[in-house]
Structures are given as C-alpha cells and as structure tokens.
Amino acid sequence: MSDDVTARRVIGVTLPACEKPMQIADERRLRPVEWQRQPSFERLQAPLIAAYTLLDFCSV
C-alpha cells in the first residue's frame, strides 16, 4: 500500500477521534440532565474507542 493511501486512511480515522469527544462534551453540557441517556453516550463512545484503537495500531 502506498504512503499516500496509508496517510489518507489515518486521516479518515483521526476525524472521528477528534469529533466524538466534542459530541460527548456537547451532549453532557447542552442536553438537559433528564434527557441524557447512557445509550447516547455509548453510541458516541463506540466509534471513538474504535478510532483510538486503529490509531494505536497504525502507530506501531
């Protein structure tokens, strides 16, 4: 695989890794407490964990 393709894949993985923490922060900060639900946080955390795992794998 070329370096260009590898770089594009890494960039594609880093976007959710940067975006999901902001969505989690907004969910906690802006949504009223009575509307906050654990499945919402799990839905946001799953792609974040996957992105971090892939980034860790790519850095090896």
Phi and psi in degrees as GROMACS dihedral restraints (atoms count N, CA, C in turn):
[ dihedral_restraints ]
;  ai    aj    ak    al  type     phi  dphi    fc
    3     4     5     6     1   -73.9    20    10
    4     5     6     7     1   159.7    20    10
    6     7     8     9     1   -62.2    20    10
    7     8     9    10     1   -34.1    20    10
    9    10    11    12     1   -64.7    20    10
   10    11    12    13     1   -44.8    20    10
   12    13    14    15     1   -64.9    20    10
   13    14    15    16     1   -42.5    20    10
   15    16    17    18     1   -61.8    20    10
   16    17    18    19     1   -43.4    20    10
   18    19    20    21     1   -63.2    20    10
   19    20    21    22     1   -41.7    20    10
   21    22    23    24     1   -64.6    20    10
   22    23    24    25     1   -38.3    20    10
   24    25    26    27     1   -66.3    20    10
   25    26    27    28     1   -41.3    20    10
   27    28    29    30     1   -63.8    20    10
   28    29    30    31     1   -42.1    20    10
   30    31    32    33     1   -62.3    20    10
   31    32    33    34     1   -41.2    20    10
   33    34    35    36     1   -62.0    20    10
   34    35    36    37     1   -30.9    20    10
   36    37    38    39     1   -80.8    20    10
   37    38    39    40     1   -33.4    20    10
   39    40    41    42     1   -72.2    20    10
   40    41    42    43     1   -26.4    20    10
   42    43    44    45     1   -59.4    20    10
   43    44    45    46     1   -51.2    20    10
   45    46    47    48     1   -65.1    20    10
   46    47    48    49     1   -31.1    20    10
   48    49    50    51     1   -65.4    20    10
   49    50    51    52     1   -28.0    20    10
   51    52    53    54     1   -88.8    20    10
   52    53    54    55     1   -32.5    20    10
   54    55    56    57     1   -80.3    20    10
   55    56    57    58     1   -40.1    20    10
   57    58    59    60     1   -65.1    20    10
   58    59    60    61     1   -39.6    20    10
   60    61    62    63     1   -60.5    20    10
   61    62    63    64     1   -34.5    20    10
   63    64    65    66     1   -68.6    20    10
   64    65    66    67     1   -38.5    20    10
   66    67    68    69     1   -65.1    20    10
   67    68    69    70     1   -40.0    20    10
   69    70    71    72     1   -63.9    20    10
   70    71    72    73     1   -43.7    20    10
   72    73    74    75     1   -62.7    20    10
   73    74    75    76     1   -43.6    20    10
   75    76    77    78     1   -63.7    20    10
   76    77    78    79     1   -40.6    20    10
   78    79    80    81     1   -59.0    20    10
   79    80    81    82     1   -43.9    20    10
   81    82    83    84     1   -75.0    20    10
   82    83    84    85     1   -35.2    20    10
   84    85    86    87     1   -84.9    20    10
   85    86    87    88     1   -38.5    20    10
   87    88    89    90     1   -99.1    20    10
   88    89    90    91     1   -30.7    20    10
   90    91    92    93     1   -79.9    20    10
   91    92    93    94     1   133.9    20    10
   93    94    95    96     1   -58.2    20    10
   94    95    96    97     1   144.7    20    10
   96    97    98    99     1   -54.4    20    10
   97    98    99   100     1   -41.0    20    10
   99   100   101   102     1   -67.7    20    10
  100   101   102   103     1   -15.6    20    10
  102   103   104   105     1   -98.3    20    10
  103   104   105   106     1   -10.1    20    10
  105   106   107   108     1   -73.5    20    10
  106   107   108   109     1   132.3    20    10
  108   109   110   111     1  -130.7    20    10
  109   110   111   112     1   143.1    20    10
  111   112   113   114     1   -59.9    20    10
  112   113   114   115     1   -39.3    20    10
  114   115   116   117     1   -58.2    20    10
  115   116   117   118     1   -30.8    20    10
  117   118   119   120     1   -64.2    20    10
  118   119   120   121     1   -43.1    20    10
  120   121   122   123     1   -69.0    20    10
  121   122   123   124     1   -39.1    20    10
  123   124   125   126     1   -64.6    20    10
  124   125   126   127     1   -38.3    20    10
  126   127   128   129     1   -63.3    20    10
  127   128   129   130     1   -34.6    20    10
  129   130   131   132     1   -82.6    20    10
  130   131   132   133     1   -30.4    20    10
  132   133   134   135     1   -77.6    20    10
  133   134   135   136     1   -30.3    20    10
  135   136   137   138     1   -59.2    20    10
  136   137   138   139     1   -50.9    20    10
  138   139   140   141     1   -67.7    20    10
  139   140   141   142     1   -28.3    20    10
  141   142   143   144     1   -65.6    20    10
  142   143   144   145     1   -47.0    20    10
  144   145   146   147     1   -63.7    20    10
  145   146   147   148     1   -40.7    20    10
  147   148   149   150     1   -63.4    20    10
  148   149   150   151     1   -41.1    20    10
  150   151   152   153     1   -65.0    20    10
  151   152   153   154     1   -44.3    20    10
  153   154   155   156     1   -63.8    20    10
  154   155   156   157     1   -37.6    20    10
  156   157   158   159     1   -63.9    20    10
  157   158   159   160     1   -44.5    20    10
  159   160   161   162     1   -66.0    20    10
  160   161   162   163     1   -39.4    20    10
  162   163   164   165     1   -63.8    20    10
  163   164   165   166     1   -39.2    20    10
  165   166   167   168     1   -63.9    20    10
  166   167   168   169     1   -40.7    20    10
  168   169   170   171     1   -64.8    20    10
  169   170   171   172     1   -41.1    20    10
  171   172   173   174     1   -68.2    20    10
  172   173   174   175     1   -27.0    20    10
  174   175   176   177     1   -82.0    20    10
  175   176   177   178     1    -7.5    20    10
